[in-house]
Amino acid sequence: MAVELYDTMTLIGVQNRQQIDPLFFLQFFPEEITFTTEKVAFDEISEDRYILAPFVAPHVEGRVMERGGFDTRSFKPAYVKPKHDLDVNQQFKRRAGETPMLGSLTPQQRYDATIAENFRVEREMIERRINWMCAQALVNGSVVVEGEDYPRVTIDFNRDADLTEVLSGTARWGESAANPLGDLGTKMKLARRLSGGRITDIIMGDSAYERFYKNSDVKDLLNTDFRIGGSSADSPFLSTAETDKEAELKAVFRGNDGAATARVWTYAGYFHQRDPETGVLTEGFYIDPNAVVGVGNRLSGVQCFGAIKDPNAGLRAMRIFPRIVDKKNDDPAKEYTLSQSAPLPVPMEPNNSFKLQVHDPE
């Protein structure tokens, strides 16, 4: 069968050539590193960036200063492997887009097209999962991995606890004592002090933005006509065209000179996934509609990928490994497409982000 024509490099080439829509949160993790080990590891340097050089008399011996050390942190990536049936019987039926009644493809051509389509779908599923993990790292400062036959594991990036806050009572946005600008200012200053980098982008759920924009103190500080002054080089977003369709640039904060100080986005993206216990398909938001997330220019997000645990991949590291599971010797013969990945997005400076839950979750 034609499947024999699809060696490993051919399948990888087919998958890499397929165009998929860009996903919003991946842009905060622009670097990609692959590991040939089960775990990914990083050295975390602990050094005081704010210490001043001490005064001494010119004829006195210089003061020996202590240098910070480093800790090595290791994480075990999650593992995903979506799989699809290559149903031989379907190849004798017309595919969508073929000439009605007659069809214009041979069964072999349909089979080849099904292989390519399956790999496209599997790649999109994996990229959406990575996007979800990136969002979790920004929203919670951690990623929770849980699935069928996979015990619940929390990968904590040790973001400072004060950078996550849930507003309550009349302090919630839209209530009598709400102070959106004060809430954002407090978190932006704290993130800058702890990380050394300023917050450049603020992402809000739709409901949070509605409450934010209705506040009387807010409108005078926002520029909603998108004539952004100054340089946008500090932002990972070069244009709205490079973000996915669920994201929208709403406004920018005005600085004293009229230049932009931070971009304000809304994000309404949602996903579907099956409950690992019940199997029921559920819907969820990447960001709760009443949540606000801040991200800065020192986050240094990295998309890490562990080794593929498959001899067919040579146990090497790669973003996604596509293969065809061949059961030709079975009776009846059966084949599947399978794509494997061991992803883990890591914010190298997690304190360059924050999360505010500004009203009750929806």
N, C-alpha and C positions, 0 to 999 in steps of 0.2 A: 504494500500500500504506500501511498505518497508520504506517510508519516516518516518513512525511512530517509526521506530527503531532508528532514528537519533535524540536523545535528544541533548540539548545544549552542554553538556560536551563531548559527542561523536563527534559532529561536530567540536568543538575546537580541540579535539585530532587528528581528521583526518587532519585538516588544519596544525597543528603544526608539524606533522610527514612528511609533504611533503617537499622535498628538493628543494630549488630554488638557482639559481646562486647568489653568493655574489655580492653586489653592492658597487662601489668604495667609494662614498662620505659618506656612512653610517659609515665607519670606523673612521671618524673624530668625530662622535657622538656616542661613545661606551656605554654611560650610558643610561638607560631607566627608566623613572619615569612615573607612571600613577596617574591620579588625579580623584577624585570622584566629582569634580566640573566642571562647564562649562568652567571656565577660569583656566589657570595655572599661578602661581605666584612665584616670586623669590625675595629674598632680595639682593640688590646691595650695597655692602659696599664701602663707600668712605673714604679711608684712604691713607695718603701719605706714600708710602713705602720707600721713599728716604730721609726722614728728619733725620738729625743728632742730637744726644743728645747734648744739650748746655753745655759749660764749666761754672763751678761755683767754687768758693773757697770752700775748705772742711768744713769751719766753717759757711758757708752760707746755709740757708734753700734751699732745692731742689726746682727746678722750676716746677710748675704744667704745664703739657703739655695737649693740647687739643686732644681729640680723635675724629676721624671721625665718622659720623653717617651712616645711611643706608637708602636707598629708596626701597620701595617695588614696583616692576614692575609686571604687570599682562598682560597676552596675551590671546586672545580667539583663540583656535586652529581652523583650517579649519575642514571641515567634508567631508568625501568621502564615497560613498556607491554604488560600482558597483553591478549590478544586471543582472542575466541571466535567460532566459526562460528554464524550464524543459519541453521540448516538448515531450509529450507522443508518438506521431506518430513516432518520430525518434528512439524510442526504439525497433521498429519492423524492423529496417533496420540494416544491418551488419555494425559494427564499423570498423575503420581502424585497421588492424592487425588480424582480424578474418579470418577463413577459407573462401576463395573465394566462392561465390554462396551460400554455405550452412550456414556459420556462426557457431560459437562455443559457443556463450553465449545465455542465455535466455533473454527475454525482461526485466525481473526483474534485472538480472545481469547488463545489459546495462544501466538501469536506475540508479542503484547504482554507476556504473562507471562514468556516466554523472555528478552525484552530486559531486563526488570527483574531477573530471576534472574541473568543474565550479569553485569550491572553490580554486583550484590551480591557475587558471587563475586570479581570483579576488584578491587573495593574491599577485600575481606577479604585478598586476596593482597598488595595494596600495603601495607595497614596492618600485616600480619605482617612484611613486609620492613622497614618503618620500625622496628617493634619490635625486629627483629634488629639493625638498625644502631644503635639506642639501646643495646642490650645490648653490642655490640662496643665502642662508645665508652667504656662503663663498665668492661668487663672488660680491654680491652687499651690504652685510651687512644688508640685509632685505629680506623679502619674500613677494611677491605679490600674493594674492589669488583672483581669479576671475573665475566665472563659470556661467552656465545657472541658472537664478533665484538667483544668488549670486552676490551682488554688489562688485565692485573692492575695495579691502582692502589691504593696505600696512602695514606689521608688521615690524617696524624699530627697529633694535637692537642697534642703536646709535653708530655705528662704527665711529671713527674719520674720518672726510671728507678727510683729507690729505692721508689716506690709500687707496683711490680710485683715479686713475689718468688715463686720456686719453692722450696719446702722439699725437703730431700733427706735420705737416710739415716735415722738414728734421730730426727731433728728433725721428721719427718713426723708428722702427727696420728695417734694410735693406736699409735705406736711408743714405745720405752722412754724417750727423752729429749724427748718432745713437751711443748710448753708453749703450748697454744692461747691462754690469756689473755695471756701475754706477747707472742705474735705479733700478736694483735689490738691490744693496747695500744700496741705500737711503731708500727704502721701508723696507728692513729687519731691518735696524738700528732704523727706526722710530717705527716699530711694537714692537721691543724689548724694546725701551724706554717707550712706552705707556702701554705695557702689562706686562713687566717684564719677558717675555719668548722669546726665540729665535725661528726663523723660521726654521723648520726642513724639510719641504717638499714643493717643488715648482712644481705646475702642469701647464703645458702649452698646449694650443691647438696645433694641428699639424703644422699649418702655422707659429705660433709664434716660435716653436722649430726650424723649418728650418731656419728662419731668425736669430735666436739666435746662432745656431751652425755654421753658415757661417761667423759670425763675427770673425775677426782675433785674437782679444784679448781673446776670450772665450776658444778656444780649449786647451790651456795650463793649464787651471784651472779645466778641466773636466776629470774625470776618466770614461771611457766608457766600461771598461772590467769587471765592477761590483765587483772587489775585494775590498769590502768596509772595510776600517780600522775602528778601534774603535768600540764602542757599538752602536747598532741600537735601543736601548731600548727607545730612545726619540721619535722614529717614530711610528705612529699608524700602519704602514705596516710591518708585520713580514716577508712576502714573497710575490712575485708576484703571486704565486698560490692562494693567498687569496683575490685577487682583481678581478674585473670583466674583461671580455675579451677585453674591450675597452681601458683599461689602460695598459701602458707599462713603465717599469723603463728604462730610457734612459741613465742616467749618475748620477754621484755624484760630488759635488764640492770637490776639494782637500783642506785640511787644510795645515798649515805650516808643520805639522808632517806627512803628507800623509794620515791622517784619513779623513773620510767623514765629511763634515760640514752640508750639506743639500742634499737631494735626488732630482733629477730632473725627473719628469714624463711627459708623454704626455697622453692626454685623448681625445678620438675622439667619445665618446658616444653621441648618439642622441635619440630623442624620437618622438612619434607621439601623437598629441592631437587635439581635435575638437575645432574650434573657437566657443566661447560661443554665438556669434551673428549670424554667418552665418552657423554654423554646418559643415563647410568644414574641412577635415582632413589636418592638417599641420605638417611639420617636423621642429624640432629645435634642437640646440645643448645645452648640459648641460653647456659647456664652449665654448664661441666663439673661432673659430680656431685661431684668432689673439689675444687672451687674455692670461694672465698669472695670476695665483692665488698662493699666499703664505700662508701656514698654519703652526702654531707653536705648541709647546708642552704645552702651557697654554690655549689653546682655550677652553678646558673643555666643549666639545659639549655634549648636552643631548637631547635625543629623548623623547619628552613629549607627553603624550596622555591624552586628556580630557575624561570625562565620556561619555559612549555610551547612546545616547538619544533614548532608546528603552526599554519598559517595559520587553520585553523578555530577556534582558540582566541584568535585575535587577537594571538598571541605574547605574551599576558599571563601574569601570575603567578597560580597557584591551587594548592591542595593536590593535587587530582585533577581531570583533565579527561576526562569521558566523551564519546564520540561514536560515531556509527554510520558505518562505512566502507561507502559506497554504490557498488556496482558493478552498478547496474541495467542499464546499457547493454551489459554483457557477455552472451554467449550460452553457457550459461544465466546468468541474472541471479544475483548473489551479494551477500550483505551480512554484515557482521561487527560485533560490539560491540568497542570498544577503549577502554581507560582508560589515561591517561598521567600520570606524575608525575615530578618531579625532586627527590627528597628528600635532605636531609643533616642529621641531628641533630648539633648542636654543643654540647659542654659548655663554657660560657664560662670556667669555672674548673675545668679538668680535674684539678688537684691536690687537689680536694675529693672525691677518690675513690681507691680502691686495689683491688688484686687480689692474693690469696694463693692459690697452688696448693698445697694442704695435703697432698696425696698424689698418687700417680701418676694421670695422666688415664685416664678410662674410655672 
